[in-house]
Amino acid sequence: MAEPIVAFVGRDHELGCLGEEFVRARAGLPRLVVVEGPAGIGKTTLVHRFLVGCGANDLLFTDGDEGEQLLAYGTLTRLFGGAGGLPPPLAELGLADPAALPDPLAVGAALLDVVSERQRSEPLCLVVDDVHWADEPTLRALTFCLRRLRVDRVLAVLMLRDAAALAGPEGLLRLVTADTTRRLRLSGLRTPEVGALVSGLGGGAVSQRGLARLVEHTEGVPLHLRALLEEVPAAALDDLGQPLPAPRSYALLVLAKVARCAPPVRELISAVSVLGLSCPLHLAARAAGVEEPLQALEQAVREGVLLERSSARGPVAAFAHPLDRAAVYRDLGPAHRSALHARAALVADGEQARLRHRIEAVAGPSPDLAGELAELGRAQVRLGAFGSAAEHLKAAAELSGDPAPLAAEAVEALLLDGRVEEAARLIATLPERAHPAVRGYAQGHLAMVRGHVEEARAHLVTAWERAGPPESGLAARAAQQLAMLCLVKAEGRQAARWAERARNSPGYRFSVDYNRYTLLTGLGISGQIDAALAATADLPSPSSASIAELDALLGRGVLRMCSDDLAGGLADLSGAVAACGERSVPFRMLAMAMLGQAEYRAGRWEDAGLHAETAASVADDADQRWLSPVCHALAALVPAARGDWIAAESHVEAAVSGKGASVEAVAALAYSCSAAAHLAASRGDHARTVEALEPLLSVKVHDIVYEPGIVQWLDLLIDALVALGELERAEVQLAGMERLAGRRGRRSALAAAARCRGGLHAARHENEPAESAFAAGLTHSGVAGSPFDEARLRLAYGRFLRRLGRRRQAQSQLELGLGLFARLGALPYMDRCERELSACGLPRAESGTSPLMRLTPQEQAVARLVATGMTNRQVARELVLSVKTIEYHLGNAFAKLGVNSRVALTTKIQARVD
């Protein structure tokens, strides 16, 4: 079975199952595994990969052959390399003599002798591929052998297409479907696995949409994927406007079947390919001009080209696989294809379907059709259907006499749909004579999404200044993008001004995605939160907000969060996330990131981690470099505070590197530096905390960076400076923080400033003002409602009291802080509290805190399952992880809980439960 493995991806679960069965077989428990799946799904490759990795030294392999099904024992003799290699028990039966073939039961008994002897020294893997094509005598003999294995070290693997359709001996069917048999049904590869396959085969970069399209087209079948990737360049996968072909070898098989059909049948098949993967038979018949559609369908089904399905409207003609349709459609000549589309436009159901066929039927410019498509595309933009809008606007541009303006609108729709590279390719096709404003807008929007701030500003200002006809809406769209660009640059007042210009510009109806968000947020980050909130008094509750009101709801949610109204902010942001499925990719990403930030502040860390992680993932997948640093920075906060260093470092690195974002993106810089400082502070590394925040000290703008309640970083800097003994620097920063927090009345910022002030006084041995500062901080913190900030304040207060010798008061503050940290799972901070409590030297009451709270979520899951009596391998299977990973997490759990055995671990956990 010497098949090379090329770019093997996925199948981790199946490999794990095969590995488990091999372990059992090696222990003397004979096992049977049935691997099922359609042709090309990767059954043989999977088993070969397993055999290479499991270390099996003894292998018997054979495969069925469709052309040799009538050759008795042909499959069995290939187990041993042919009749000449048969071992004595089998050779003596005369299997090669067709005139005197032995009984299958006798052959099965001889095969059992051979298998039993071979497994004595090494576990034996007996593998039969394409069982559905094996000859009947071999299957009977094999069944006899397998049914009589008892304590033999044998792993038998049978590969076939469908056990339910297997035509073989009754005994084999019972064996294959028995409860003791491990059945692995292979399905197509998923999008991440196909992405890994593309990379492994040396293909170029393909977007997530391109990969998803490839999966849909091939149904994830590895054989078809590899064949198609060898023939189609990576760029074509992302061109959603062009249908993908079938691999040439596959297409030849399909077209050979079509060629055997009568002319009317071929025409019906062609009409079905034009109408889609399936369609009502009567529509296909009308498009094809076939008078006897049932007879034509009967022959197409008999030849294996089409399937017949039923519906309430009558018979449906369908292709069995998308590649079948692609092969037929691709083979149509241009004139034939155009004629069929023209007839399909007359019979298809739905206006959009008829429009699609009209597009495919035309052979040159068509201003009237271009106008219809443009109006449809713009209507879809207003509804948030950006993907469909992009396709219709691109088609309109191709059919228009002046393609550039419509192409620019298509670029906008593509960018809002997250298809950045496709938008870039479309911009590259803009004609040289394109109006400077049109080209400037398209290039500016693309540059902004890619994080090239100054380039974006230059292009968008050109578009604004030379916008052309007011009815085009180009001025409004340019102003809207400039408003968002100003937010990226932390220029709040400018953002609000550009948002107002967009609202007051002709054609504003074409710019609907986040205008009120930029207006409200621009006011908020420049210190006018109260005025901005007053402007949202007309907004409905989140449950009754319309799609058009979601951007205002998002803006209000951010303002409420930043002004310490966490409950209101969570309500607005949760409502925006729940209802934003019809908004753009950037809008959805921004809404999830802001919701994650609010949840982090409110202490809902599980939800915060989920939403921030999702936003970061979407940002990367959709190549949204302008927002990627912000999303990754927010995604770093929970793992940093919980001591999950690997996850936190990964997000911080992604945020700081910015995925190519420009240094002029001050908002991204502020969030990224803050995330790096949170990680360093969680580790207790004061010097690195200051180092992470130094870039913000040289920023000249105020908005976002210094405005209280937006990005939390000044308190981290001040704490670190105090710890390093740089008290004068700390005083300068703290004075400014206190002054602005007091002016704005932000309780969360006042609480953080009070904690810093208490720490600074304590470092100067000014005990009375230090205690007053800590007490004031607790008053502010009780209103602000951020449990993590309150816990940090109590930790600092408790440390101060302990060093004054007021141990009981210290213990009270520290235990309250420990309870809050434990609820959040903030392990590094829990350890600091524990050390301070131990230093108090006082007896402690049971806090009721579960010991599991000291563990990371992964360690908790492993510890809980181990405590139920599971083995490491069983835990690995339950959590779909490797045994090595389970051992790693379990070792960490042992160390953190102070135990050295599974029994002690179980006792510690159960004692707390009881």
Secondary structure, 3 states (H helix, E strand, C coil): CCCCCCCCCCCHHHHHHHHHHHHHHHCCCCEEEEEECCCCCCHHHHHHHHHHHHCCCEEEEEECCHHHCCCCCHHHHHHHCCHHHCCHHHHCCCCCCHHHCCCHHHHHHHHHHHHHHHCCCCCEEEEEECHHHCCHHHHHHHHHHHHCCCCCCEEEEEEECCHHHCCCCHHHHHHHCCCCCEEEECCCCCHHHHHHHHHHCCCCCCCHHHHHHHHHHHCCCHHHHHHHHHHCCHHHHCCCCCCCCCCHHHHHHHHHHHHCCCHHHHHHHHHHHHHCCEEEHHHHHHHHCCCCHHHHHHHHHHCCCEEEEEECCEEEEEECCHHHHHHHHHHCCHHHHHHHHHHHHHHCCCHHHHHHHHHHHCCCCCHHHHHHHHHHHHHHHHHCCHHHHHHHHHHHHHHCCCHHHHHHHHHHHHHHCCCHHHHHHHHHCCCCCCCHHHHHHHHHHHHHHCCCHHHHHHHHHHHHHCCCCHHHCHHHHHHHHHHHHHHHCCCHHHHHHHHHHHHHCCCHHHCCCCHHHHHHHHHHHCCCHHHHHHCCCCCCCHHHCCHHHHHHHHHHHHHHHHCCCHHHHHHHHHHHHHHHHHCCHHHHHHHHHHHHHHHHHHCCHHHHHHHHHHHHHHHHHCCCCCCHHHHHHHHHHHHHHHCCHHHHHHHHHHHHHHHHCCCCCHHHHHHHHHHHHHHHHHCCCHHHHHHHHHHHHCCCCCCCCCCCCCCCCHHHHHHHHHHCCCHHHHHHHHHHHHHHHHHHCCHHHHHHHHHHHHHHHHHCCCHHHHHHHHHHHHHHHHHHCCHHHHHHHHHHHHHHHHHCCCHHHHHHHHHHHHHHHHHHCCHHHHHHHHHHHHHHCCCCCCCCCCHHHHCCHHHHHHHHHHHCCCCHHHHHHHHCCCHHHHHHHHHHHHHHHCCCCHHHHHHHHHHHHC
